[in-house]
C-alpha cells in the first residue's frame, strides 16, 4: 500500500520539476549607457499635462533646446531655427525624431502656457514636445547640456542658445551654439542619428 502511494507522489514531484526545468527565464537588457539622459530620475510635465521621464522617449532621436516663453530676444530665433530644422528633416522622410523644448522658467511656463506657446508658433504636431520640470530638474538637465542660464529680472533670463542632438539611447551626439546660423549640419546629424 505504501508503494502505491509513493509512486504517484514521485510522478507528481518529477513532473513539477520537469516543468520548472523547461521554463525559460527571459531577462530584458535594460542597461543604459552611462552618459544617457534616460538615467535622469526627474519627472516632467508635457504641454498636454502628462507626466513623463526622459526614459519614456527611448528609441527616438531627440533635438533639444532650452527656452522660456516670455523671452523676446534669443528664444524666438531659437524657436525659428527649430522649426526650420524640423522642416528640413521631415522632407527627408525621417521618422522617430522628437523636437524637445525644455523651459528654463518652470514657475511661469505651466503646461497650459507651453501648449498655447506651441500653438502660437505652429509647433503643435506630435513631433513637438514641450517640457516643464522642477527647478532642480531643469538645473540638472541644463548642466548636462552645458546650458548656462540666470534670472536677470522677474521675467527675464540670460541663457545659452544651444541645440543638442541625442541618439535613440539618450546619448548626446552633437551640439551647436548660436542663433540664426546655417543649420544644415544639425539637419544632417539628426538624419544620420535617426538612421542608426
C-alpha positions in Angstrom: 0.0 0.0 0.0 2.8 2.4 0.8 4.4 1.6 -2.5 1.3 2.6 -4.4 1.1 6.0 -2.6 4.7 6.8 -3.1 4.7 6.2 -6.9 2.1 8.9 -7.7 3.9 11.2 -5.3 7.2 10.6 -7.2 5.5 11.1 -10.5 3.9 14.4 -9.3 7.3 15.7 -7.9 9.1 14.7 -11.2 6.5 16.4 -13.4 6.7 19.6 -11.3 10.5 19.6 -11.6 10.3 18.9 -15.3 8.0 21.9 -15.8 10.4 24.1 -13.8 13.3 23.0 -15.9 11.6 23.7 -19.2 10.6 27.2 -18.3 12.8 29.9 -19.9 13.7 32.9 -17.9 13.7 36.0 -20.2 15.6 39.0 -18.9 15.4 42.1 -20.9 18.6 44.0 -21.3 17.6 47.3 -19.9 21.2 48.6 -19.4 21.7 52.2 -20.3 24.8 54.0 -21.5 26.4 55.8 -18.6 26.0 59.1 -20.4 22.3 58.6 -21.3 19.8 61.2 -20.3 17.4 58.3 -19.7 19.1 57.8 -16.4 17.9 61.1 -15.1 15.3 60.5 -12.3 13.4 63.8 -12.9 9.7 63.9 -13.8 8.5 66.4 -16.4 5.1 67.8 -17.4 4.3 68.0 -21.1 2.3 70.7 -22.8 -0.6 68.2 -22.7 -0.4 67.9 -18.9 1.1 64.4 -18.9 4.0 63.4 -16.7 6.9 61.7 -18.3 10.6 60.9 -17.7 13.3 61.1 -20.3 13.4 57.3 -20.4 9.9 57.4 -21.9 11.5 58.8 -25.1 13.8 55.9 -25.5 14.0 54.8 -29.1 13.6 58.3 -30.6 16.2 60.7 -31.9 15.9 64.0 -29.9 16.7 67.6 -31.0 16.7 69.6 -27.8 16.8 73.3 -26.8 16.1 75.2 -23.6 13.9 78.3 -23.8 11.3 80.2 -21.9 8.1 81.5 -23.3 8.3 85.1 -22.1 11.7 85.6 -23.9 11.6 88.3 -26.5 15.2 88.2 -27.7 17.1 84.9 -28.3 14.3 82.4 -27.9 12.2 83.5 -30.9 15.2 83.0 -33.1 15.9 79.6 -31.5 12.3 78.6 -32.0 12.5 79.6 -35.7 15.7 77.6 -36.0 14.0 74.5 -34.6 11.1 74.9 -37.0 13.5 75.3 -39.9 15.4 72.2 -38.8 12.2 70.1 -38.4 11.0 71.2 -41.9 14.3 70.2 -43.5 14.5 66.8 -41.6 10.8 66.0 -42.4 11.5 66.4 -46.2 13.9 63.5 -45.8 11.1 61.3 -44.5 13.0 60.7 -41.4 10.7 59.2 -38.7 11.3 58.7 -35.0 12.5 62.3 -34.3 11.2 64.3 -31.4 11.8 68.1 -31.1 12.0 68.9 -27.4 11.9 72.4 -25.9 12.6 72.5 -22.2 11.6 75.5 -20.2 14.2 77.2 -18.0 11.3 79.0 -16.3 9.2 76.2 -14.7 7.3 78.7 -12.4 5.8 80.8 -15.3 5.8 78.1 -18.0 2.9 75.9 -16.9 1.8 73.1 -19.2 -1.1 75.3 -20.3 1.3 78.2 -21.2 3.6 75.8 -23.1 0.6 74.4 -25.1 -0.5 77.9 -26.0 3.1 78.8 -27.0 3.3 75.7 -29.1 0.1 76.6 -31.0 1.2 80.2 -31.4 4.4 79.0 -33.0 3.0 76.3 -35.3 4.7 73.6 -33.2 1.6 71.6 -32.0 2.1 68.4 -34.0 3.1 65.1 -32.4 6.8 65.6 -33.2 6.9 68.6 -30.8 7.4 68.1 -27.1 7.5 71.0 -24.6 8.6 70.2 -21.0 8.1 71.9 -17.7 10.1 70.5 -14.8 11.1 71.4 -11.3 13.8 74.0 -10.7 16.2 71.3 -9.6 15.3 69.1 -12.6 15.8 72.0 -15.0 19.2 72.9 -13.4 20.4 69.3 -13.6 19.3 68.9 -17.2 20.9 72.3 -18.1 24.2 71.1 -16.6 24.2 68.0 -18.8 23.7 70.2 -21.9 26.2 72.8 -20.7 23.5 75.4 -20.9 24.1 78.4 -18.6 21.1 80.5 -17.5 20.5 83.1 -14.9 17.4 85.1 -13.9 18.2 88.8 -14.5 14.7 90.3 -13.8 11.3 88.9 -12.6 10.5 87.9 -16.2 13.9 87.7 -18.0 16.7 85.2 -18.1 20.2 85.4 -19.6 20.9 82.0 -21.2 23.0 79.9 -23.7 21.5 79.1 -27.1 22.5 75.5 -27.8 20.9 72.9 -30.0 21.7 69.4 -28.8 21.1 66.1 -30.6 20.6 62.8 -28.7 20.6 59.3 -30.2 17.9 56.6 -29.5 19.8 55.6 -26.4 19.7 59.1 -25.0 23.4 59.8 -25.6 24.4 63.2 -26.9 25.9 63.0 -30.4 26.1 66.7 -31.4 25.8 70.3 -30.1 25.8 73.6 -31.8 25.8 77.0 -30.2 24.5 80.1 -31.9 21.4 81.6 -33.4 20.2 82.1 -37.0 23.2 80.3 -38.4 23.2 77.8 -41.2 21.7 74.7 -39.7 22.4 72.1 -42.4 25.0 70.4 -40.2 22.3 70.0 -37.4 19.9 68.6 -40.0 22.5 66.2 -41.3 23.3 65.0 -37.8 19.6 64.4 -36.9 19.1 62.4 -40.2 22.2 60.3 -39.7 21.4 59.7 -36.0 17.9 58.7 -36.8 19.2 56.1 -39.3 21.3 54.3 -36.7 
